[in-house]
Protein backbone atom coordinates (compact mmCIF):
# COMPACT_ATOMS: atom_id res chain seq x y z
CA UNK A 1 0.00 0.00 0.00
CA UNK A 2 1.41 3.38 -1.03
CA UNK A 3 1.88 6.12 1.53
CA UNK A 4 0.18 9.40 0.64
CA UNK A 5 2.30 12.51 1.23
CA UNK A 6 -0.56 15.01 1.13
CA UNK A 7 1.13 17.68 3.25
CA UNK A 8 4.23 17.68 1.07
CA UNK A 9 1.94 18.16 -1.93
CA UNK A 10 0.37 21.13 -0.15
CA UNK A 11 3.79 22.64 0.50
CA UNK A 12 4.58 22.47 -3.18
CA UNK A 13 1.46 24.49 -3.93
CA UNK A 14 2.26 27.03 -1.23
CA UNK A 15 5.86 27.46 -2.33
CA UNK A 16 4.90 27.71 -6.00
CA UNK A 17 2.63 30.57 -4.92
CA UNK A 18 5.53 32.24 -3.12
CA UNK A 19 7.65 31.98 -6.27
CA UNK A 20 4.80 33.80 -8.04
CA UNK A 21 5.08 36.61 -5.47
CA UNK A 22 8.84 36.70 -5.99
CA UNK A 23 8.43 37.22 -9.73
CA UNK A 24 5.65 39.77 -9.20
CA UNK A 25 7.76 41.90 -6.83
CA UNK A 26 9.75 43.83 -9.50
CA UNK A 27 6.49 45.15 -10.98
CA UNK A 28 5.23 46.41 -7.62
CA UNK A 29 5.92 49.16 -5.14
CA UNK A 30 4.39 47.92 -1.91
CA UNK A 31 5.80 46.41 1.28
CA UNK A 32 3.37 43.54 0.80
CA UNK A 33 5.63 42.27 -2.01
CA UNK A 34 8.81 44.33 -1.70
CA UNK A 35 10.09 42.83 1.51
CA UNK A 36 13.02 40.61 2.41
CA UNK A 37 11.01 37.40 2.65
CA UNK A 38 9.34 37.67 -0.77
CA UNK A 39 12.50 38.99 -2.41
CA UNK A 40 14.38 35.84 -1.38
CA UNK A 41 11.58 33.37 -2.08
CA UNK A 42 13.34 32.19 -5.23
CA UNK A 43 15.12 29.76 -2.92
CA UNK A 44 11.89 27.76 -2.60
CA UNK A 45 12.73 26.33 -6.03
CA UNK A 46 15.27 24.19 -4.18
CA UNK A 47 12.45 22.73 -2.10
CA UNK A 48 10.95 21.47 -5.36
CA UNK A 49 14.21 19.75 -6.32
CA UNK A 50 14.55 18.05 -2.92
CA UNK A 51 10.91 16.99 -2.94
CA UNK A 52 11.31 15.69 -6.48
CA UNK A 53 14.18 13.44 -5.44
CA UNK A 54 12.20 12.24 -2.42
CA UNK A 55 9.17 11.19 -4.45
CA UNK A 56 11.04 9.77 -7.44
CA UNK A 57 13.12 7.67 -5.06
CA UNK A 58 9.87 6.23 -3.71
CA UNK A 59 9.03 4.55 -7.00
CA UNK A 60 12.11 4.32 -9.17
CA UNK A 61 15.02 2.90 -7.20
CA UNK A 62 14.15 -0.45 -8.77
CA UNK A 63 15.23 0.51 -12.31
CA UNK A 64 17.26 -2.56 -13.21
CA UNK A 65 17.89 -2.27 -16.95
CA UNK A 66 17.92 0.22 -19.80
CA UNK A 67 14.43 -0.73 -20.96
CA UNK A 68 13.06 0.35 -17.58
CA UNK A 69 15.21 3.48 -17.78
CA UNK A 70 13.67 4.41 -21.13
CA UNK A 71 10.17 3.87 -19.74
CA UNK A 72 11.04 6.04 -16.74
CA UNK A 73 12.24 8.87 -18.99
CA UNK A 74 9.22 8.52 -21.25
CA UNK A 75 6.89 8.94 -18.29
CA UNK A 76 8.88 11.95 -17.07
CA UNK A 77 8.75 13.63 -20.48
CA UNK A 78 5.01 13.03 -20.74
CA UNK A 79 4.66 14.53 -17.30
CA UNK A 80 6.59 17.78 -17.67
CA UNK A 81 7.01 18.55 -21.37
CA UNK A 82 3.51 19.24 -22.77
CA UNK A 83 2.81 22.20 -20.47
CA UNK A 84 6.37 23.45 -20.94
CA UNK A 85 5.89 23.43 -24.72
CA UNK A 86 2.49 25.13 -24.55
CA UNK A 87 3.86 27.91 -22.36
CA UNK A 88 6.93 28.37 -24.54
CA UNK A 89 4.71 28.83 -27.60
CA UNK A 90 2.48 31.17 -25.62
CA UNK A 91 5.49 33.35 -24.86
CA UNK A 92 6.39 33.39 -28.55
CA UNK A 93 2.86 34.59 -29.27
CA UNK A 94 3.15 37.28 -26.61
CA UNK A 95 6.44 38.56 -28.08
CA UNK A 96 4.83 38.81 -31.52
CA UNK A 97 1.81 40.60 -30.06
CA UNK A 98 4.01 43.03 -28.10
CA UNK A 99 5.77 44.09 -31.27
CA UNK A 100 2.51 44.44 -33.21
CA UNK A 101 0.90 46.53 -30.45
CA UNK A 102 3.95 48.66 -29.64
CA UNK A 103 2.62 51.75 -31.50
CA UNK A 104 -0.47 51.72 -29.26
CA UNK A 105 0.58 50.33 -25.86
CA UNK A 106 3.71 51.07 -23.88
CA UNK A 107 5.08 47.72 -22.73
CA UNK A 108 8.22 47.17 -20.69
CA UNK A 109 11.02 45.14 -22.27
CA UNK A 110 9.51 45.42 -25.72
CA UNK A 111 12.47 43.61 -27.20
CA UNK A 112 13.93 41.23 -24.66
CA UNK A 113 17.39 40.38 -26.00
CA UNK A 114 17.31 37.06 -24.19
CA UNK A 115 14.19 36.01 -26.11
CA UNK A 116 15.61 35.06 -29.49
CA UNK A 117 15.60 32.13 -31.88
CA UNK A 118 18.71 30.69 -30.24
CA UNK A 119 17.28 30.62 -26.72
CA UNK A 120 13.97 29.39 -28.13
CA UNK A 121 15.74 26.17 -29.12
CA UNK A 122 17.63 25.89 -25.83
CA UNK A 123 14.24 26.07 -24.09
CA UNK A 124 12.59 23.75 -26.60
CA UNK A 125 15.20 21.05 -26.00
CA UNK A 126 15.36 21.69 -22.24
CA UNK A 127 19.03 22.61 -22.07
CA UNK A 128 18.26 26.06 -20.63
CA UNK A 129 19.83 25.22 -17.28
CA UNK A 130 23.24 24.42 -18.76
CA UNK A 131 26.09 26.76 -19.80
CA UNK A 132 25.25 27.12 -23.49
CA UNK A 133 27.67 29.51 -25.28
CA UNK A 134 26.11 32.90 -25.98
CA UNK A 135 23.27 32.58 -23.45
CA UNK A 136 23.63 35.23 -20.75
CA UNK A 137 20.27 35.28 -18.99
CA UNK A 138 17.00 33.44 -18.43
CA UNK A 139 14.62 33.67 -21.36
CA UNK A 140 11.06 33.03 -22.52
CA UNK A 141 9.17 31.31 -19.69
CA UNK A 142 11.63 32.17 -16.93
CA UNK A 143 10.72 29.35 -14.49
CA UNK A 144 11.33 26.71 -17.17
CA UNK A 145 15.07 26.61 -16.44
CA UNK A 146 14.18 24.49 -13.40
CA UNK A 147 12.27 22.03 -15.60
CA UNK A 148 15.47 21.63 -17.61
CA UNK A 149 17.39 21.05 -14.37
CA UNK A 150 14.78 18.51 -13.33
CA UNK A 151 15.22 16.60 -16.57
CA UNK A 152 18.99 16.55 -16.09
CA UNK A 153 18.48 15.13 -12.62
CA UNK A 154 16.19 12.42 -14.04
CA UNK A 155 18.88 11.43 -16.54
CA UNK A 156 21.60 11.22 -13.90
CA UNK A 157 19.42 9.41 -11.37
CA UNK A 158 17.96 6.89 -13.80
CA UNK A 159 21.29 5.96 -15.36
CA UNK A 160 22.96 5.76 -11.94
CA UNK A 161 20.26 3.47 -10.54
CA UNK A 162 20.57 1.14 -13.55
CA UNK A 163 24.35 1.08 -13.06
CA UNK A 164 23.93 0.32 -9.34
CA UNK A 165 21.68 -2.64 -10.10
CA UNK A 166 23.75 -4.00 -12.97
CA UNK A 167 26.92 -3.85 -10.87
CA UNK A 168 25.22 -5.41 -7.80
CA UNK A 169 25.87 -2.36 -5.61
CA UNK A 170 22.34 -1.72 -4.37
CA UNK A 171 23.42 -1.93 -0.73
CA UNK A 172 25.88 0.89 -1.44
CA UNK A 173 23.35 3.06 -3.25
CA UNK A 174 23.34 5.79 -0.60
CA UNK A 175 27.10 6.18 -1.00
CA UNK A 176 26.58 6.74 -4.72
CA UNK A 177 23.81 9.25 -4.06
CA UNK A 178 26.05 11.05 -1.59
CA UNK A 179 28.79 11.13 -4.21
CA UNK A 180 26.43 12.89 -6.63
CA UNK A 181 25.79 15.54 -3.97
CA UNK A 182 29.53 16.02 -3.39
CA UNK A 183 30.27 16.23 -7.13
CA UNK A 184 27.50 18.77 -7.84
CA UNK A 185 28.38 20.86 -4.78
CA UNK A 186 32.07 20.81 -5.70
CA UNK A 187 31.24 21.89 -9.24
CA UNK A 188 29.13 24.76 -7.92
CA UNK A 189 31.94 25.76 -5.57
CA UNK A 190 34.32 25.92 -8.51
CA UNK A 191 32.04 28.48 -10.17
CA UNK A 192 31.89 31.02 -7.33
CA UNK A 193 34.28 29.78 -4.59
CA UNK A 194 31.31 29.67 -2.24
CA UNK A 195 28.39 27.44 -1.36
CA UNK A 196 26.06 29.68 -3.35
CA UNK A 197 23.55 27.62 -5.33
CA UNK A 198 21.07 30.12 -6.80
CA UNK A 199 22.04 29.66 -10.43
CA UNK A 200 19.50 29.27 -13.21
CA UNK A 201 20.22 29.53 -16.96
CA UNK A 202 23.87 28.49 -16.67
CA UNK A 203 24.53 26.12 -13.76
CA UNK A 204 20.98 25.46 -12.67
CA UNK A 205 21.37 21.82 -13.68
CA UNK A 206 23.97 21.37 -10.91
CA UNK A 207 21.59 23.02 -8.47
CA UNK A 208 18.87 20.60 -9.56
CA UNK A 209 21.08 17.52 -9.22
CA UNK A 210 22.25 18.67 -5.77
CA UNK A 211 18.69 19.11 -4.51
CA UNK A 212 17.38 15.99 -6.21
CA UNK A 213 19.89 13.61 -4.63
CA UNK A 214 19.42 15.34 -1.28
CA UNK A 215 15.77 14.34 -1.61
CA UNK A 216 16.69 10.78 -2.59
CA UNK A 217 18.70 10.41 0.62
CA UNK A 218 15.83 12.00 2.55
CA UNK A 219 13.42 9.38 1.27
CA UNK A 220 15.79 6.53 2.08
CA UNK A 221 16.12 7.86 5.62
CA UNK A 222 12.33 8.02 5.86
CA UNK A 223 12.03 4.50 4.47
CA UNK A 224 14.51 3.10 6.98
CA UNK A 225 13.19 4.92 10.06
CA UNK A 226 9.47 5.60 9.65
CA UNK A 227 8.32 2.45 11.46
CA UNK A 228 10.12 3.62 14.61
CA UNK A 229 9.76 7.38 14.29
CA UNK A 230 6.02 7.35 13.56
CA UNK A 231 5.50 6.10 17.14
CA UNK A 232 6.79 9.39 18.52
CA UNK A 233 4.40 11.70 20.35
CA UNK A 234 2.31 14.10 18.22
CA UNK A 235 3.59 16.86 20.52
CA UNK A 236 7.15 16.08 19.47
CA UNK A 237 6.13 16.15 15.81
CA UNK A 238 4.36 19.48 16.34
CA UNK A 239 7.48 20.99 17.90
CA UNK A 240 9.59 19.63 15.04
CA UNK A 241 7.22 21.06 12.42
CA UNK A 242 7.17 24.50 14.04
CA UNK A 243 10.96 24.58 14.41
CA UNK A 244 11.48 23.41 10.84
CA UNK A 245 9.26 26.11 9.33
CA UNK A 246 10.69 28.75 11.66
CA UNK A 247 14.24 27.99 10.51
CA UNK A 248 13.19 28.08 6.85
CA UNK A 249 11.31 31.37 7.32
CA UNK A 250 14.27 33.01 9.07
CA UNK A 251 16.71 31.74 6.44
CA UNK A 252 14.57 33.02 3.58
CA UNK A 253 14.04 36.36 5.32
CA UNK A 254 17.80 36.71 5.80
CA UNK A 255 18.45 35.49 2.28
CA UNK A 256 21.14 38.05 1.44
CA UNK A 257 23.23 36.67 4.29
CA UNK A 258 22.31 33.03 3.70
CA UNK A 259 22.56 32.78 -0.10
CA UNK A 260 26.39 32.62 -0.16
CA UNK A 261 25.84 29.55 2.03
CA UNK A 262 22.94 28.37 -0.10
CA UNK A 263 23.67 24.69 0.41
CA UNK A 264 22.24 25.17 3.91
CA UNK A 265 18.81 25.45 2.28
CA UNK A 266 19.21 21.86 1.07
CA UNK A 267 19.66 20.75 4.68
CA UNK A 268 16.70 22.80 5.87
CA UNK A 269 14.43 21.42 3.15
CA UNK A 270 15.70 17.90 3.91
CA UNK A 271 14.63 18.35 7.54
CA UNK A 272 11.30 19.90 6.56
CA UNK A 273 10.38 17.15 4.11
CA UNK A 274 11.42 14.39 6.48
CA UNK A 275 9.44 15.96 9.34
CA UNK A 276 6.25 16.62 7.39
CA UNK A 277 6.33 13.24 5.61
CA UNK A 278 4.89 11.76 8.82
CA UNK A 279 1.96 14.25 8.87
CA UNK A 280 1.52 13.89 12.62
CA UNK A 281 2.06 17.43 13.91
CA UNK A 282 -0.39 20.26 14.49
CA UNK A 283 0.58 22.10 11.29
CA UNK A 284 0.09 18.97 9.19
CA UNK A 285 -3.34 18.41 10.64
CA UNK A 286 -4.30 22.05 10.04
CA UNK A 287 -3.11 21.97 6.42
CA UNK A 288 -4.91 18.72 5.65
CA UNK A 289 -8.20 20.19 6.87
CA UNK A 290 -8.21 22.97 4.23
CA UNK A 291 -9.56 21.85 0.86
CA UNK A 292 -8.13 24.87 -0.99
CA UNK A 293 -4.61 23.89 0.06
CA UNK A 294 -5.09 20.46 -1.49
CA UNK A 295 -6.13 22.17 -4.72
CA UNK A 296 -3.02 24.36 -4.62
CA UNK A 297 -0.94 21.22 -4.37
CA UNK A 298 -2.84 19.60 -7.21
CA UNK A 299 -2.36 22.63 -9.48
CA UNK A 300 1.18 23.43 -8.31
CA UNK A 301 2.96 22.56 -11.55
CA UNK A 302 0.53 24.64 -13.57
CA UNK A 303 0.80 27.53 -11.11
CA UNK A 304 4.55 27.38 -11.42
CA UNK A 305 4.60 27.19 -15.21
CA UNK A 306 1.84 29.70 -16.05
CA UNK A 307 2.45 32.48 -13.55
CA UNK A 308 5.21 34.33 -15.45
CA UNK A 309 3.05 34.80 -18.54
CA UNK A 310 0.01 35.80 -16.51
CA UNK A 311 2.03 38.30 -14.48
CA UNK A 312 3.09 39.97 -17.74
CA UNK A 313 -0.42 40.05 -19.22
CA UNK A 314 -1.93 41.28 -15.96
CA UNK A 315 0.66 44.05 -15.78
CA UNK A 316 -0.06 45.19 -19.34
CA UNK A 317 -3.79 45.40 -18.60
CA UNK A 318 -3.77 47.05 -15.19
CA UNK A 319 -0.57 49.11 -15.20
CA UNK A 320 -0.06 49.99 -18.88
CA UNK A 321 -3.62 50.24 -20.16
CA UNK A 322 -5.74 51.03 -17.08
CA UNK A 323 -2.94 53.13 -15.53
CA UNK A 324 -3.01 51.65 -12.04
CA UNK A 325 0.08 52.69 -10.05
CA UNK A 326 2.62 50.03 -8.97
CA UNK A 327 1.44 50.63 -5.40
CA UNK A 328 -1.90 49.06 -6.37
CA UNK A 329 -0.26 45.66 -6.31
CA UNK A 330 -0.82 45.77 -2.55
CA UNK A 331 -4.24 44.35 -3.44
CA UNK A 332 -3.99 43.57 -7.16
CA UNK A 333 -1.71 40.63 -6.39
CA UNK A 334 -4.76 38.82 -5.02
CA UNK A 335 -6.64 39.21 -8.31
CA UNK A 336 -3.53 38.24 -10.27
CA UNK A 337 -3.25 35.06 -8.25
CA UNK A 338 -6.95 34.26 -8.64
CA UNK A 339 -6.45 34.50 -12.41
CA UNK A 340 -3.43 32.18 -12.18
CA UNK A 341 -5.38 29.73 -10.01
CA UNK A 342 -8.26 29.37 -12.48
CA UNK A 343 -6.00 29.22 -15.52
CA UNK A 344 -3.97 26.55 -13.71
CA UNK A 345 -7.12 24.57 -12.98
CA UNK A 346 -7.81 24.62 -16.73
CA UNK A 347 -4.27 23.69 -17.80
CA UNK A 348 -4.19 20.93 -15.19
CA UNK A 349 -7.33 19.36 -16.63
CA UNK A 350 -6.78 19.97 -20.34
CA UNK A 351 -2.98 19.76 -20.67
CA UNK A 352 -1.45 17.96 -17.70
CA UNK A 353 -4.14 15.29 -17.46
CA UNK A 354 -4.67 15.01 -21.19
CA UNK A 355 -1.04 14.29 -22.02
CA UNK A 356 -0.13 12.18 -19.03
CA UNK A 357 1.41 8.80 -19.68
CA UNK A 358 -0.92 5.82 -19.34
CA UNK A 359 0.10 5.02 -15.78
CA UNK A 360 -2.60 6.39 -13.52
CA UNK A 361 -0.16 6.43 -10.62
CA UNK A 362 1.20 9.70 -12.03
CA UNK A 363 -1.82 11.58 -10.75
CA UNK A 364 -1.98 10.45 -7.15
CA UNK A 365 -0.96 13.05 -4.56
CA UNK A 366 2.76 12.46 -4.13
CA UNK A 367 2.65 8.70 -3.82
CA UNK A 368 4.07 6.52 -6.58
CA UNK A 369 5.15 9.40 -8.75
CA UNK A 370 6.01 13.05 -8.91
CA UNK A 371 3.93 15.95 -10.07
CA UNK A 372 6.30 18.81 -10.74
C-alpha positions as CSV (number, residue, x, y, z in Angstrom):
1,X,0.0,0.0,0.0
2,X,1.4,3.4,-1.0
3,X,1.9,6.1,1.5
4,X,0.2,9.4,0.6
5,X,2.3,12.5,1.2
6,X,-0.6,15.0,1.1
7,X,1.1,17.7,3.3
8,X,4.2,17.7,1.1
9,X,1.9,18.2,-1.9
10,X,0.4,21.1,-0.1
11,X,3.8,22.6,0.5
12,X,4.6,22.5,-3.2
13,X,1.5,24.5,-3.9
14,X,2.3,27.0,-1.2
15,X,5.9,27.5,-2.3
16,X,4.9,27.7,-6.0
17,X,2.6,30.6,-4.9
18,X,5.5,32.2,-3.1
19,X,7.6,32.0,-6.3
20,X,4.8,33.8,-8.0
21,X,5.1,36.6,-5.5
22,X,8.8,36.7,-6.0
23,X,8.4,37.2,-9.7
24,X,5.7,39.8,-9.2
25,X,7.8,41.9,-6.8
26,X,9.7,43.8,-9.5
27,X,6.5,45.1,-11.0
28,X,5.2,46.4,-7.6
29,X,5.9,49.2,-5.1
30,X,4.4,47.9,-1.9
31,X,5.8,46.4,1.3
32,X,3.4,43.5,0.8
33,X,5.6,42.3,-2.0
34,X,8.8,44.3,-1.7
35,X,10.1,42.8,1.5
36,X,13.0,40.6,2.4
37,X,11.0,37.4,2.6
38,X,9.3,37.7,-0.8
39,X,12.5,39.0,-2.4
40,X,14.4,35.8,-1.4
41,X,11.6,33.4,-2.1
42,X,13.3,32.2,-5.2
43,X,15.1,29.8,-2.9
44,X,11.9,27.8,-2.6
45,X,12.7,26.3,-6.0
46,X,15.3,24.2,-4.2
47,X,12.5,22.7,-2.1
48,X,11.0,21.5,-5.4
49,X,14.2,19.7,-6.3
50,X,14.6,18.0,-2.9
51,X,10.9,17.0,-2.9
52,X,11.3,15.7,-6.5
53,X,14.2,13.4,-5.4
54,X,12.2,12.2,-2.4
55,X,9.2,11.2,-4.4
56,X,11.0,9.8,-7.4
57,X,13.1,7.7,-5.1
58,X,9.9,6.2,-3.7
59,X,9.0,4.6,-7.0
60,X,12.1,4.3,-9.2
61,X,15.0,2.9,-7.2
62,X,14.2,-0.4,-8.8
63,X,15.2,0.5,-12.3
64,X,17.3,-2.6,-13.2
65,X,17.9,-2.3,-17.0
66,X,17.9,0.2,-19.8
67,X,14.4,-0.7,-21.0
68,X,13.1,0.4,-17.6
69,X,15.2,3.5,-17.8
70,X,13.7,4.4,-21.1
71,X,10.2,3.9,-19.7
72,X,11.0,6.0,-16.7
73,X,12.2,8.9,-19.0
74,X,9.2,8.5,-21.2
75,X,6.9,8.9,-18.3
76,X,8.9,11.9,-17.1
77,X,8.7,13.6,-20.5
78,X,5.0,13.0,-20.7
79,X,4.7,14.5,-17.3
80,X,6.6,17.8,-17.7
81,X,7.0,18.5,-21.4
82,X,3.5,19.2,-22.8
83,X,2.8,22.2,-20.5
84,X,6.4,23.4,-20.9
85,X,5.9,23.4,-24.7
86,X,2.5,25.1,-24.5
87,X,3.9,27.9,-22.4
88,X,6.9,28.4,-24.5
89,X,4.7,28.8,-27.6
90,X,2.5,31.2,-25.6
91,X,5.5,33.4,-24.9
92,X,6.4,33.4,-28.5
93,X,2.9,34.6,-29.3
94,X,3.2,37.3,-26.6
95,X,6.4,38.6,-28.1
96,X,4.8,38.8,-31.5
97,X,1.8,40.6,-30.1
98,X,4.0,43.0,-28.1
99,X,5.8,44.1,-31.3
100,X,2.5,44.4,-33.2
101,X,0.9,46.5,-30.4
102,X,4.0,48.7,-29.6
103,X,2.6,51.7,-31.5
104,X,-0.5,51.7,-29.3
105,X,0.6,50.3,-25.9
106,X,3.7,51.1,-23.9
107,X,5.1,47.7,-22.7
108,X,8.2,47.2,-20.7
109,X,11.0,45.1,-22.3
110,X,9.5,45.4,-25.7
111,X,12.5,43.6,-27.2
112,X,13.9,41.2,-24.7
113,X,17.4,40.4,-26.0
114,X,17.3,37.1,-24.2
115,X,14.2,36.0,-26.1
116,X,15.6,35.1,-29.5
117,X,15.6,32.1,-31.9
118,X,18.7,30.7,-30.2
119,X,17.3,30.6,-26.7
120,X,14.0,29.4,-28.1
121,X,15.7,26.2,-29.1
122,X,17.6,25.9,-25.8
123,X,14.2,26.1,-24.1
124,X,12.6,23.8,-26.6
125,X,15.2,21.0,-26.0
126,X,15.4,21.7,-22.2
127,X,19.0,22.6,-22.1
128,X,18.3,26.1,-20.6
129,X,19.8,25.2,-17.3
130,X,23.2,24.4,-18.8
131,X,26.1,26.8,-19.8
132,X,25.2,27.1,-23.5
133,X,27.7,29.5,-25.3
134,X,26.1,32.9,-26.0
135,X,23.3,32.6,-23.4
136,X,23.6,35.2,-20.7
137,X,20.3,35.3,-19.0
138,X,17.0,33.4,-18.4
139,X,14.6,33.7,-21.4
140,X,11.1,33.0,-22.5
141,X,9.2,31.3,-19.7
142,X,11.6,32.2,-16.9
143,X,10.7,29.3,-14.5
144,X,11.3,26.7,-17.2
145,X,15.1,26.6,-16.4
146,X,14.2,24.5,-13.4
147,X,12.3,22.0,-15.6
148,X,15.5,21.6,-17.6
149,X,17.4,21.0,-14.4
150,X,14.8,18.5,-13.3
151,X,15.2,16.6,-16.6
152,X,19.0,16.6,-16.1
153,X,18.5,15.1,-12.6
154,X,16.2,12.4,-14.0
155,X,18.9,11.4,-16.5
156,X,21.6,11.2,-13.9
157,X,19.4,9.4,-11.4
158,X,18.0,6.9,-13.8
159,X,21.3,6.0,-15.4
160,X,23.0,5.8,-11.9
161,X,20.3,3.5,-10.5
162,X,20.6,1.1,-13.5
163,X,24.4,1.1,-13.1
164,X,23.9,0.3,-9.3
165,X,21.7,-2.6,-10.1
166,X,23.8,-4.0,-13.0
167,X,26.9,-3.9,-10.9
168,X,25.2,-5.4,-7.8
169,X,25.9,-2.4,-5.6
170,X,22.3,-1.7,-4.4
171,X,23.4,-1.9,-0.7
172,X,25.9,0.9,-1.4
173,X,23.4,3.1,-3.2
174,X,23.3,5.8,-0.6
175,X,27.1,6.2,-1.0
176,X,26.6,6.7,-4.7
177,X,23.8,9.2,-4.1
178,X,26.1,11.1,-1.6
179,X,28.8,11.1,-4.2
180,X,26.4,12.9,-6.6
181,X,25.8,15.5,-4.0
182,X,29.5,16.0,-3.4
183,X,30.3,16.2,-7.1
184,X,27.5,18.8,-7.8
185,X,28.4,20.9,-4.8
186,X,32.1,20.8,-5.7
187,X,31.2,21.9,-9.2
188,X,29.1,24.8,-7.9
189,X,31.9,25.8,-5.6
190,X,34.3,25.9,-8.5
191,X,32.0,28.5,-10.2
192,X,31.9,31.0,-7.3
193,X,34.3,29.8,-4.6
194,X,31.3,29.7,-2.2
195,X,28.4,27.4,-1.4
196,X,26.1,29.7,-3.3
197,X,23.6,27.6,-5.3
198,X,21.1,30.1,-6.8
199,X,22.0,29.7,-10.4
200,X,19.5,29.3,-13.2
201,X,20.2,29.5,-17.0
202,X,23.9,28.5,-16.7
203,X,24.5,26.1,-13.8
204,X,21.0,25.5,-12.7
205,X,21.4,21.8,-13.7
206,X,24.0,21.4,-10.9
207,X,21.6,23.0,-8.5
208,X,18.9,20.6,-9.6
209,X,21.1,17.5,-9.2
210,X,22.2,18.7,-5.8
211,X,18.7,19.1,-4.5
212,X,17.4,16.0,-6.2
213,X,19.9,13.6,-4.6
214,X,19.4,15.3,-1.3
215,X,15.8,14.3,-1.6
216,X,16.7,10.8,-2.6
217,X,18.7,10.4,0.6
218,X,15.8,12.0,2.6
219,X,13.4,9.4,1.3
220,X,15.8,6.5,2.1
221,X,16.1,7.9,5.6
222,X,12.3,8.0,5.9
223,X,12.0,4.5,4.5
224,X,14.5,3.1,7.0
225,X,13.2,4.9,10.1
226,X,9.5,5.6,9.6
227,X,8.3,2.5,11.5
228,X,10.1,3.6,14.6
229,X,9.8,7.4,14.3
230,X,6.0,7.4,13.6
231,X,5.5,6.1,17.1
232,X,6.8,9.4,18.5
233,X,4.4,11.7,20.3
234,X,2.3,14.1,18.2
235,X,3.6,16.9,20.5
236,X,7.1,16.1,19.5
237,X,6.1,16.1,15.8
238,X,4.4,19.5,16.3
239,X,7.5,21.0,17.9
240,X,9.6,19.6,15.0
241,X,7.2,21.1,12.4
242,X,7.2,24.5,14.0
243,X,11.0,24.6,14.4
244,X,11.5,23.4,10.8
245,X,9.3,26.1,9.3
246,X,10.7,28.8,11.7
247,X,14.2,28.0,10.5
248,X,13.2,28.1,6.9
249,X,11.3,31.4,7.3
250,X,14.3,33.0,9.1
251,X,16.7,31.7,6.4
252,X,14.6,33.0,3.6
253,X,14.0,36.4,5.3
254,X,17.8,36.7,5.8
255,X,18.5,35.5,2.3
256,X,21.1,38.0,1.4
257,X,23.2,36.7,4.3
258,X,22.3,33.0,3.7
259,X,22.6,32.8,-0.1
260,X,26.4,32.6,-0.2
261,X,25.8,29.5,2.0
262,X,22.9,28.4,-0.1
263,X,23.7,24.7,0.4
264,X,22.2,25.2,3.9
265,X,18.8,25.4,2.3
266,X,19.2,21.9,1.1
267,X,19.7,20.8,4.7
268,X,16.7,22.8,5.9
269,X,14.4,21.4,3.2
270,X,15.7,17.9,3.9
271,X,14.6,18.4,7.5
272,X,11.3,19.9,6.6
273,X,10.4,17.2,4.1
274,X,11.4,14.4,6.5
275,X,9.4,16.0,9.3
276,X,6.3,16.6,7.4
277,X,6.3,13.2,5.6
278,X,4.9,11.8,8.8
279,X,2.0,14.2,8.9
280,X,1.5,13.9,12.6
281,X,2.1,17.4,13.9
282,X,-0.4,20.3,14.5
283,X,0.6,22.1,11.3
284,X,0.1,19.0,9.2
285,X,-3.3,18.4,10.6
286,X,-4.3,22.1,10.0
287,X,-3.1,22.0,6.4
288,X,-4.9,18.7,5.7
289,X,-8.2,20.2,6.9
290,X,-8.2,23.0,4.2
291,X,-9.6,21.9,0.9
292,X,-8.1,24.9,-1.0
293,X,-4.6,23.9,0.1
294,X,-5.1,20.5,-1.5
295,X,-6.1,22.2,-4.7
296,X,-3.0,24.4,-4.6
297,X,-0.9,21.2,-4.4
298,X,-2.8,19.6,-7.2
299,X,-2.4,22.6,-9.5
300,X,1.2,23.4,-8.3
301,X,3.0,22.6,-11.6
302,X,0.5,24.6,-13.6
303,X,0.8,27.5,-11.1
304,X,4.6,27.4,-11.4
305,X,4.6,27.2,-15.2
306,X,1.8,29.7,-16.1
307,X,2.5,32.5,-13.6
308,X,5.2,34.3,-15.4
309,X,3.0,34.8,-18.5
310,X,0.0,35.8,-16.5
311,X,2.0,38.3,-14.5
312,X,3.1,40.0,-17.7
313,X,-0.4,40.1,-19.2
314,X,-1.9,41.3,-16.0
315,X,0.7,44.0,-15.8
316,X,-0.1,45.2,-19.3
317,X,-3.8,45.4,-18.6
318,X,-3.8,47.1,-15.2
319,X,-0.6,49.1,-15.2
320,X,-0.1,50.0,-18.9
321,X,-3.6,50.2,-20.2
322,X,-5.7,51.0,-17.1
323,X,-2.9,53.1,-15.5
324,X,-3.0,51.6,-12.0
325,X,0.1,52.7,-10.1
326,X,2.6,50.0,-9.0
327,X,1.4,50.6,-5.4
328,X,-1.9,49.1,-6.4
329,X,-0.3,45.7,-6.3
330,X,-0.8,45.8,-2.6
331,X,-4.2,44.4,-3.4
332,X,-4.0,43.6,-7.2
333,X,-1.7,40.6,-6.4
334,X,-4.8,38.8,-5.0
335,X,-6.6,39.2,-8.3
336,X,-3.5,38.2,-10.3
337,X,-3.3,35.1,-8.3
338,X,-7.0,34.3,-8.6
339,X,-6.5,34.5,-12.4
340,X,-3.4,32.2,-12.2
341,X,-5.4,29.7,-10.0
342,X,-8.3,29.4,-12.5
343,X,-6.0,29.2,-15.5
344,X,-4.0,26.6,-13.7
345,X,-7.1,24.6,-13.0
346,X,-7.8,24.6,-16.7
347,X,-4.3,23.7,-17.8
348,X,-4.2,20.9,-15.2
349,X,-7.3,19.4,-16.6
350,X,-6.8,20.0,-20.3
351,X,-3.0,19.8,-20.7
352,X,-1.5,18.0,-17.7
353,X,-4.1,15.3,-17.5
354,X,-4.7,15.0,-21.2
355,X,-1.0,14.3,-22.0
356,X,-0.1,12.2,-19.0
357,X,1.4,8.8,-19.7
358,X,-0.9,5.8,-19.3
359,X,0.1,5.0,-15.8
360,X,-2.6,6.4,-13.5
361,X,-0.2,6.4,-10.6
362,X,1.2,9.7,-12.0
363,X,-1.8,11.6,-10.7
364,X,-2.0,10.5,-7.1
365,X,-1.0,13.1,-4.6
366,X,2.8,12.5,-4.1
367,X,2.7,8.7,-3.8
368,X,4.1,6.5,-6.6
369,X,5.1,9.4,-8.7
370,X,6.0,13.0,-8.9
371,X,3.9,16.0,-10.1
372,X,6.3,18.8,-10.7
